Amino acid sequence: MTQIKWNLFVFFLFPITFYQCQKESLNYESLAIQITKEAKSNLQKKLSTALAEGGTTAAIPFCQQNALGFTAKMGKANNVTLKRITDKPRNENNRLSPEEMMVFQEIQKQKSSEGVFPNRVVSSDENVTVYVPIPLMGQCVPCHGKKEEMPTETKTTLNKLYPNDLATNYQIGDLRGLFVVIFKK
């Protein structure tokens, strides 16, 4: 191939390849947002029901028994790996790996002036991983807020079910954790 033909080939191919890569990332991110919104919404509904029926002393055991399984089931239904991770876990299965800690800290530092944390998309040869922030919302405060402000029965239930609990002393808007959505390529 002559140099001119090669330059034209590269000139026209590069924008198409670049566009497809951008399009691919955006699609993964959009899909991850849809999956995590559904997971978050369904979990919030179930937790709200448990709270309404028995307060935090009912919601905490419900969460302990169902949250991990529910998240994994949602992932399987969407043909992805779905998990929740945090720097201050209540459940050790939600602890960040060293690589995830770097992503978490990066996202935490990039909170906008409006209080919004960015998503992060990381691609490898095998997977596309999308990290979707989980900010602490008002309904989370009874179980994740300041420990000294929690009712005694809430603290007792947490201490009984999660003796190594680190998931307290958050304020509304803090980064509680991340949803991790892993797509196989």
MOJO-V495510 format. One record per residue. N is the residue number from 0. RES is the residue in one letter. BURIAL is b if it has 16 or more other C-alpha atoms within 10 Angstrom, else e. Layout:
BEGIN
n: <N:N>
res: <RES:RES>
burial: <BURIAL:BURIAL>
END
This chain:
BEGIN
n: <0:1:2:3:4:5:6:7:8:9:10:11:12:13:14:15:16:17:18:19:20:21:22:23:24:25:26:27:28:29:30:31:32:33:34:35:36:37:38:39:40:41:42:43:44:45:46:47:48:49:50:51:52:53:54:55:56:57:58:59:60:61:62:63:64:65:66:67:68:69:70:71:72:73:74:75:76:77:78:79:80:81:82:83:84:85:86:87:88:89:90:91:92:93:94:95:96:97:98:99:100:101:102:103:104:105:106:107:108:109:110:111:112:113:114:115:116:117:118:119:120:121:122:123:124:125:126:127:128:129:130:131:132:133:134:135:136:137:138:139:140:141:142:143:144:145:146:147:148:149:150:151:152:153:154:155:156:157:158:159:160:161:162:163:164:165:166:167:168:169:170:171:172:173:174:175:176:177:178:179:180:181:182:183:184>
res: <M:T:Q:I:K:W:N:L:F:V:F:F:L:F:P:I:T:F:Y:Q:C:Q:K:E:S:L:N:Y:E:S:L:A:I:Q:I:T:K:E:A:K:S:N:L:Q:K:K:L:S:T:A:L:A:E:G:G:T:T:A:A:I:P:F:C:Q:Q:N:A:L:G:F:T:A:K:M:G:K:A:N:N:V:T:L:K:R:I:T:D:K:P:R:N:E:N:N:R:L:S:P:E:E:M:M:V:F:Q:E:I:Q:K:Q:K:S:S:E:G:V:F:P:N:R:V:V:S:S:D:E:N:V:T:V:Y:V:P:I:P:L:M:G:Q:C:V:P:C:H:G:K:K:E:E:M:P:T:E:T:K:T:T:L:N:K:L:Y:P:N:D:L:A:T:N:Y:Q:I:G:D:L:R:G:L:F:V:V:I:F:K:K>
burial: <e:e:e:e:e:e:e:e:e:e:e:e:e:e:e:e:e:e:e:e:e:e:e:e:b:e:e:b:b:e:b:b:b:e:b:b:e:e:b:e:e:e:b:e:e:b:b:b:e:b:b:e:e:e:b:b:b:b:b:b:b:e:b:e:e:e:b:b:e:b:b:b:b:b:b:e:e:e:e:b:b:b:b:b:b:b:b:b:b:b:b:e:e:b:b:b:e:e:e:b:e:e:b:b:e:e:b:b:e:e:e:e:e:e:e:b:b:b:b:b:b:e:e:e:e:e:e:b:b:b:b:b:b:b:b:b:e:e:e:b:b:b:b:b:b:e:b:e:e:b:e:e:e:b:b:e:b:b:e:e:e:b:e:e:e:e:b:b:e:b:b:e:e:b:b:b:b:b:b:b:b:b:b:e:e>
END
